[in-house]
């Protein structure tokens, strides 16, 4: 599987979803590559890797880069500020997909940055499945809707990219009124599958300590929800 995880608003827990999904897939004996397309480069740290090491920008610049193995079954290519350079901005949207074609992984996960549609498009074009993440904030829901619209347009035009996508409602706590109303806010997308990941301090602690979720808290609420997300992606 080639899975892109996107959100137009920051702070919705997108990178935590990617880290959790990588851990879930590797726990099933699959070999996973995680590619961080975010100039902030948080994802490698969340999985116990070096966020400053050679990464995606070096790869896209034509250099030979070896992903860092951060846990059994999980390799990471970090992001970094170089992803915001003019050289990367000039790349064709298909360059990332072409570069990793034939790489020996069962699954590749692309973590897209908020607010950079070019970097997001590199991940989208390279993927066959998309997970669009939002929390209950109205601005996050609007941003998710824009990603969904772009995916639908690409599919209608027969462009390279995901053929399936779902909306991931993240950090949901039923005790909060806004979270209880999220289903109303996303009612404009009735045909898009909806997946929910509950608020869970265990996921926060896992990413803060750089330990894959299914090593740190395999029986947590978040792990249960991430496993359901993985099963949907696997069809």
Beta strands, then each sheet from edge to edge (+ up, - down):
strand 1: 2-6
strand 2: 32-36
strand 3: 68-71
strand 4: 74-77
strand 5: 107-111
strand 6: 129-134
strand 7: 164-172
strand 8: 193-198
sheet 1: 3+ 4- 2- 5- 1- 6- 7- 8-
end
